[in-house]
């Protein structure tokens, strides 16, 4: 089966928004053993939409079309599909009734423009959308089934999981069992990881893939068929032995997710004081439901005055060692831990860039500390100066890994090949 995706919208084509739907779709399909072979992005122009539907339908078996199902004039997917098939748009009575009921339940008057969402190509098969006002639909053109979905991420993901995947499996008789294991790494380059794993003699049906999403590189071990699935735990164990400390989580998307699940229901608490990371550590944790059970506070103590007044850092420490120093970041960690007597505290202070660095402490120099009830661990690292965001995200990842290693009873401070240690 040859699967393709067409993404619509000027805001996607021009880069005004990041197409997270496409990334999620490709990853989700891969997890189900289905490879996305081509993705095309097209703007809100009727003639361009018609042309791409007709052209790609000659080559693909299934095309997932995302976006363009809204009520406004620039939502043209249904009209373009009808013209591509040389057939009229007709009102779908079932979806019109759904729209009227939806607005009635919400005590709102339905704008006439919403009726446009009930107009589908004459040969279309409607696909239900219980979480929005735009129904999906599927149409056969030339070789391909074109499956139309809303652009709203929540609605799109619901439709893919509840309708698209079952349709593809049934239509193309995809019955082979598949399994996927994900290993999350930090501090190691993709090529270095690949070099270590390349000599492995993998059993038939098992393949390894890589996904770079800084500060992480995710390793995917994919197994097709029952025999390969049975061998998957052994292969994963071997890979973990080969990579060692590079692996920081299993089947998690980020280190923040790993920390959340380790602290949730643990009865242990965490406080955070951030300077260069600017709230990133705290923000990533509060994305998860239940984080209030362990997260006492997240303070952005950016100025020296806030470090002194809020965290109790001694002015003498700042005068003698500067804001970006082991002495200062340790005092920050101890200070924020003591406010509510938290079990753990993380603190960061660094020079994210692009300005502010010196020869002694250049941009990308970051001090990180973890305070516990027994003591304080700290380190000063040197990070690539490619961007301010990269320095911040890598700093957050190293801080999380220090806490993760403490929770596991492992050495808290370790060497990462792609992250330097600052010794001045």
C-alpha positions as CSV (number, residue, x, y, z in Angstrom):
1,X,0.0,0.0,0.0
2,X,1.4,3.4,-1.0
3,X,0.3,6.1,1.5
4,X,0.7,9.8,0.8
5,X,-0.4,13.0,2.6
6,X,-1.6,16.4,1.2
7,X,-1.5,19.3,3.7
8,X,-3.5,22.4,2.8
9,X,-3.5,26.0,3.9
10,X,-1.5,29.2,3.1
11,X,-0.4,29.4,6.8
12,X,1.2,26.0,6.5
13,X,2.7,26.6,3.1
14,X,4.2,29.9,4.1
15,X,5.6,28.7,7.4
16,X,3.4,30.9,9.6
17,X,2.5,27.8,11.6
18,X,4.4,24.6,12.1
19,X,2.7,21.6,10.6
20,X,2.5,19.4,13.7
21,X,-0.3,17.4,12.2
22,X,2.0,16.0,9.5
23,X,4.7,15.0,11.9
24,X,2.2,13.4,14.2
25,X,0.6,11.5,11.3
26,X,3.8,10.1,9.9
27,X,5.0,9.0,13.4
28,X,1.6,7.4,14.2
29,X,1.5,5.5,10.9
30,X,5.0,4.2,11.5
31,X,4.0,2.9,14.9
32,X,1.3,0.9,13.1
33,X,3.7,-0.5,10.5
34,X,2.6,1.9,7.7
35,X,5.2,4.1,6.0
36,X,4.2,7.5,4.7
37,X,5.9,7.7,1.3
38,X,5.2,11.3,0.2
39,X,3.9,14.6,1.7
40,X,2.8,17.6,-0.4
41,X,1.8,21.0,0.9
42,X,-0.5,23.2,-1.1
43,X,-2.0,26.6,-0.5
44,X,-5.6,27.8,-0.6
45,X,-6.0,28.0,-4.4
46,X,-8.7,26.1,-6.1
47,X,-6.8,25.3,-9.2
48,X,-3.8,24.1,-7.3
49,X,-5.9,21.8,-5.1
50,X,-7.7,20.3,-8.1
51,X,-4.4,19.7,-9.8
52,X,-2.7,18.0,-6.9
53,X,-5.7,15.8,-6.2
54,X,-5.8,14.6,-9.8
55,X,-2.0,14.1,-10.1
56,X,-1.3,12.3,-6.9
57,X,-4.4,10.1,-7.2
58,X,-2.6,8.4,-10.2
59,X,0.3,7.2,-8.0
60,X,-1.0,6.6,-4.4
61,X,-3.3,4.0,-3.0
62,X,-4.5,6.2,-0.1
63,X,-4.0,9.9,0.3
64,X,-4.8,11.6,3.7
65,X,-5.9,15.2,3.0
66,X,-5.6,17.5,6.0
67,X,-7.4,20.9,6.3
68,X,-9.7,23.0,4.2
69,X,-13.0,21.8,5.6
70,X,-14.0,24.9,7.6
71,X,-16.9,27.3,6.9
72,X,-14.9,30.2,5.3
73,X,-14.2,31.0,1.7
74,X,-10.6,29.9,1.9
75,X,-11.7,26.3,2.9
76,X,-11.8,24.7,-0.5
77,X,-11.0,21.0,-0.1
78,X,-14.6,19.7,-0.7
79,X,-15.2,22.0,-3.7
80,X,-11.8,21.1,-5.2
81,X,-12.4,17.4,-4.8
82,X,-15.8,17.7,-6.5
83,X,-14.3,19.5,-9.5
84,X,-11.4,17.0,-9.6
85,X,-14.1,14.3,-10.1
86,X,-16.3,16.5,-12.3
87,X,-19.3,16.0,-10.0
88,X,-21.4,18.5,-8.0
89,X,-21.4,19.3,-4.4
90,X,-24.5,18.0,-2.7
91,X,-25.9,18.6,0.8
92,X,-25.4,15.7,3.3
93,X,-28.7,15.8,5.2
94,X,-27.2,13.8,8.1
95,X,-24.4,16.3,8.7
96,X,-26.7,19.3,8.3
97,X,-28.8,17.8,11.1
98,X,-25.7,17.3,13.2
99,X,-24.7,20.9,12.7
100,X,-28.2,22.2,13.7
101,X,-28.2,20.0,16.7
102,X,-24.7,21.0,17.8
103,X,-25.5,24.7,17.7
104,X,-28.9,24.2,19.4
105,X,-27.2,22.2,22.3
106,X,-24.8,25.0,22.8
107,X,-27.5,27.7,22.7
108,X,-26.0,29.4,19.7
109,X,-27.5,30.5,16.4
110,X,-25.9,28.7,13.5
111,X,-24.2,31.0,11.0
112,X,-25.3,30.3,7.4
113,X,-21.7,29.9,6.5
114,X,-21.5,26.6,8.5
115,X,-24.0,25.0,6.1
116,X,-21.0,24.9,3.7
117,X,-19.6,22.1,5.9
118,X,-22.5,19.8,4.9
119,X,-21.7,20.2,1.2
120,X,-19.8,17.1,0.0
121,X,-18.8,15.7,-3.4
122,X,-21.7,13.6,-4.8
123,X,-19.8,10.3,-4.5
124,X,-18.3,11.0,-1.1
125,X,-18.7,8.8,1.9
126,X,-19.2,10.9,5.0
127,X,-16.8,10.3,7.9
128,X,-18.2,11.2,11.4
129,X,-16.6,13.9,13.5
130,X,-18.2,13.9,17.0
131,X,-15.7,16.5,18.4
132,X,-16.2,19.3,15.8
133,X,-18.4,20.9,13.1
134,X,-16.4,19.7,10.1
135,X,-17.2,16.1,9.0
136,X,-14.6,14.2,7.1
137,X,-15.2,12.2,3.9
138,X,-13.6,9.8,1.6
139,X,-13.7,9.7,-2.2
140,X,-12.2,7.3,-4.8
141,X,-10.4,9.0,-7.7
142,X,-8.3,7.1,-10.2
143,X,-6.1,4.6,-8.2
144,X,-6.5,6.3,-4.9
145,X,-8.8,6.7,-2.0
146,X,-8.6,10.3,-0.8
147,X,-9.5,10.6,2.9
148,X,-10.3,14.2,4.0
149,X,-9.8,15.3,7.6
150,X,-10.1,18.6,9.6
151,X,-7.1,20.7,10.3
152,X,-7.8,21.2,14.0
153,X,-5.3,18.9,15.7
154,X,-7.7,17.4,18.2
155,X,-10.3,16.6,15.6
156,X,-7.7,15.4,13.1
157,X,-6.1,12.9,15.6
158,X,-9.5,11.6,16.7
159,X,-10.5,11.0,13.0
160,X,-7.2,9.2,12.2
161,X,-7.4,6.9,15.2
162,X,-11.1,6.2,15.0
163,X,-11.8,6.1,11.3
164,X,-8.7,6.3,9.0
165,X,-6.7,3.5,10.6
166,X,-9.6,1.0,10.7
167,X,-10.5,1.9,7.1
168,X,-6.9,1.4,5.8
169,X,-6.5,-1.9,7.7
170,X,-9.8,-3.3,6.4
171,X,-9.5,-2.0,2.8
172,X,-5.9,-3.2,2.3
173,X,-6.0,-6.3,4.6
174,X,-3.2,-5.2,6.8
175,X,-3.1,-8.0,9.3
176,X,0.6,-8.4,10.0
177,X,1.4,-7.9,13.7
178,X,3.7,-5.1,14.5
179,X,5.4,-3.7,17.6
180,X,7.5,-0.7,18.3
181,X,10.0,0.2,21.1
182,X,11.3,3.7,21.6
183,X,14.5,4.7,23.4
184,X,15.1,8.3,24.2
185,X,18.7,9.6,24.3
186,X,20.5,12.9,25.1
187,X,24.1,14.0,24.7
188,X,25.0,11.8,21.8
189,X,24.9,12.7,18.1
190,X,22.8,10.8,15.7
191,X,25.8,9.6,13.7
192,X,27.6,8.5,16.8
193,X,24.6,6.4,17.9
194,X,24.2,4.9,14.4
195,X,27.9,4.0,14.4
196,X,27.5,2.1,17.7
197,X,24.4,0.2,16.5
198,X,25.5,-0.4,12.9
199,X,27.5,-3.6,13.7
200,X,24.5,-5.3,15.4
201,X,23.2,-8.4,13.6
202,X,19.4,-7.7,13.7
203,X,17.0,-10.6,13.3
204,X,14.7,-10.7,10.2
205,X,11.8,-8.3,10.7
206,X,13.5,-5.9,13.1
207,X,14.7,-2.5,11.9
208,X,16.2,0.5,13.7
209,X,15.3,4.1,12.9
210,X,16.3,7.5,14.3
211,X,14.3,10.7,14.9
212,X,16.2,13.9,15.9
213,X,14.1,16.3,18.0
214,X,16.5,18.4,20.0
215,X,17.5,18.0,22.7
216,X,16.6,14.4,22.2
217,X,17.4,11.7,19.6
218,X,14.8,9.0,19.6
219,X,15.8,5.4,18.6
220,X,12.9,3.3,17.2
221,X,13.2,-0.4,17.1
222,X,10.5,-1.8,14.9
223,X,9.4,-5.4,14.7
224,X,7.2,-6.9,12.0
225,X,5.7,-10.4,12.4
226,X,5.2,-12.6,15.4
227,X,8.7,-14.1,15.4
228,X,10.3,-10.6,15.3
229,X,8.0,-9.4,18.1
230,X,9.1,-12.3,20.3
231,X,12.7,-11.4,19.7
232,X,12.2,-7.6,20.3
233,X,12.9,-7.6,24.1
234,X,16.2,-9.4,23.6
235,X,17.2,-6.9,20.8
236,X,16.2,-3.9,23.0
237,X,18.2,-5.2,25.9
238,X,21.3,-5.6,23.7
239,X,20.9,-2.0,22.4
240,X,20.6,-0.7,25.9
241,X,23.8,-2.4,26.8
242,X,25.6,-1.0,23.8
243,X,24.4,2.6,24.3
244,X,24.7,2.7,28.1
245,X,24.1,6.1,29.7
246,X,23.0,7.6,26.4
247,X,19.5,6.2,27.0
248,X,17.5,8.3,29.4
249,X,13.9,7.0,28.9
250,X,11.9,4.2,27.3
251,X,8.7,4.8,25.4
252,X,8.6,8.5,26.5
253,X,8.5,11.5,24.2
254,X,10.6,13.7,26.4
255,X,12.7,13.6,29.6
256,X,10.1,15.9,31.2
257,X,7.5,13.1,30.7
258,X,9.9,10.6,32.3
259,X,10.4,12.8,35.3
260,X,6.6,13.4,35.6
261,X,5.9,9.7,35.7
262,X,8.7,9.0,38.2
263,X,7.5,11.7,40.6
264,X,3.7,11.2,40.1
265,X,2.3,9.3,43.1
266,X,5.8,9.0,44.6
267,X,5.1,11.2,47.6
268,X,8.3,13.2,46.7
269,X,8.3,16.9,45.9
270,X,10.3,19.2,43.6
271,X,11.0,22.9,43.4
272,X,12.7,24.7,40.6
273,X,14.6,28.0,40.3
274,X,15.5,29.0,36.7
275,X,17.6,31.7,35.2
276,X,18.8,30.9,31.7
277,X,16.1,28.3,31.1
278,X,13.4,30.9,31.8
279,X,10.7,28.7,33.1
280,X,11.2,25.9,30.5
281,X,11.7,23.2,33.2
282,X,8.5,24.2,35.0
283,X,6.5,24.7,31.9
284,X,7.3,21.2,30.5
285,X,6.2,19.6,33.7
286,X,2.9,21.4,34.1
287,X,1.9,20.2,30.6
288,X,1.1,16.9,32.3
289,X,-2.0,16.4,34.4
290,X,-1.3,15.7,38.0
291,X,2.0,17.6,38.2
292,X,0.6,19.7,41.1
293,X,0.9,16.5,43.3
294,X,4.7,16.9,43.3
295,X,5.7,20.3,41.9
296,X,5.9,22.8,44.7
297,X,7.0,25.8,42.7
298,X,8.8,27.0,39.7
299,X,10.5,30.4,40.0
300,X,12.2,32.4,37.3
301,X,14.9,34.3,39.2
302,X,16.5,36.0,36.3
303,X,18.0,39.0,37.9
304,X,20.7,39.0,40.6
305,X,18.3,40.9,42.9
306,X,15.7,38.2,42.6
307,X,18.3,35.5,43.4
308,X,19.2,37.5,46.6
309,X,15.7,38.5,47.7
310,X,13.7,35.4,46.7
311,X,16.2,32.6,47.1
312,X,18.5,34.0,49.7
313,X,21.6,33.9,47.6
314,X,24.4,35.8,49.4
315,X,25.4,39.0,47.6
316,X,29.0,38.1,48.4
317,X,28.7,34.9,46.3
318,X,27.4,36.9,43.3
319,X,30.2,39.5,43.8
320,X,32.9,36.9,44.1
321,X,31.8,34.3,41.6
322,X,29.2,35.9,39.3
323,X,25.7,34.7,38.4
324,X,26.9,31.9,36.2
325,X,28.9,29.9,38.6
326,X,28.8,26.6,40.6
327,X,28.6,28.6,43.8
328,X,25.6,30.7,42.7
329,X,23.6,27.8,41.2
330,X,24.1,25.6,44.3
331,X,22.9,28.5,46.5
332,X,19.9,28.9,44.2
333,X,19.0,25.2,44.4
334,X,19.4,25.1,48.2
335,X,17.4,28.3,48.5
336,X,14.4,27.2,46.5
337,X,14.4,23.7,48.1
338,X,14.2,25.3,51.6
339,X,11.2,27.5,50.9
340,X,8.7,24.6,51.2
341,X,11.2,21.9,52.3
342,X,11.0,20.1,49.0
343,X,12.6,16.7,48.6
344,X,14.5,17.9,45.4
345,X,15.3,21.2,43.8
346,X,16.7,22.0,40.4
347,X,18.4,25.3,39.5
348,X,19.9,26.7,36.3
349,X,22.0,29.8,35.6
350,X,23.8,30.4,32.3
351,X,24.5,32.5,29.3
352,X,22.1,31.4,26.6
353,X,23.2,34.1,24.1
354,X,23.5,35.7,21.7
355,X,25.2,38.4,23.8
356,X,26.6,38.5,27.3
357,X,29.4,35.9,27.0
358,X,33.0,36.5,27.9
359,X,36.3,34.7,27.1
360,X,36.2,33.1,30.5
361,X,32.5,32.2,30.3
362,X,31.3,32.2,26.7
363,X,27.8,31.9,25.4
364,X,26.5,28.4,26.0
365,X,28.0,28.2,29.5
366,X,25.4,26.9,31.9
367,X,25.6,26.0,35.6
368,X,23.1,23.4,36.8
369,X,22.5,22.1,40.4
370,X,20.3,19.5,42.0
371,X,19.7,19.9,45.7
372,X,18.5,17.0,47.8
373,X,17.9,16.5,51.5
374,X,21.4,15.0,51.8
375,X,23.4,17.5,49.7
376,X,23.9,19.2,46.4
377,X,25.2,18.0,43.0
378,X,26.3,20.6,40.4
379,X,28.1,20.9,37.1
380,X,29.1,23.6,34.6
381,X,28.5,22.6,31.0
382,X,29.4,24.0,27.5
383,X,26.8,23.8,24.9
384,X,26.7,24.4,21.1
385,X,26.0,28.1,20.4
386,X,23.7,27.5,17.4
387,X,20.7,29.2,19.0
388,X,19.4,30.5,22.3
389,X,16.6,27.9,22.3
390,X,19.0,25.0,21.8
391,X,21.1,26.2,24.8
392,X,18.0,26.4,26.9
393,X,16.5,23.0,25.8
394,X,19.8,21.2,26.3
395,X,20.2,22.7,29.7
396,X,16.7,21.6,30.7
397,X,17.4,18.1,29.5
398,X,20.7,17.8,31.5
399,X,18.9,19.1,34.6
400,X,16.2,16.6,34.2
401,X,18.7,13.8,33.7
402,X,20.5,14.7,36.9
403,X,17.2,14.3,38.8
404,X,16.3,11.1,36.9
405,X,19.7,9.6,37.8
406,X,19.3,10.6,41.5
407,X,15.8,9.0,41.6
408,X,17.3,5.8,40.2
409,X,20.2,5.8,42.6
410,X,22.8,6.3,39.8
411,X,25.7,8.7,39.5
412,X,24.1,12.1,39.1
413,X,26.9,13.8,37.0
414,X,28.1,12.0,33.9
415,X,29.9,12.9,30.7
416,X,27.9,13.3,27.5
417,X,30.1,13.1,24.4
418,X,28.4,15.9,22.6
419,X,28.2,18.2,25.6
420,X,31.4,19.7,27.0
421,X,32.3,20.2,30.6
422,X,33.4,23.7,31.7
423,X,36.3,23.6,34.1
424,X,37.3,27.2,34.4
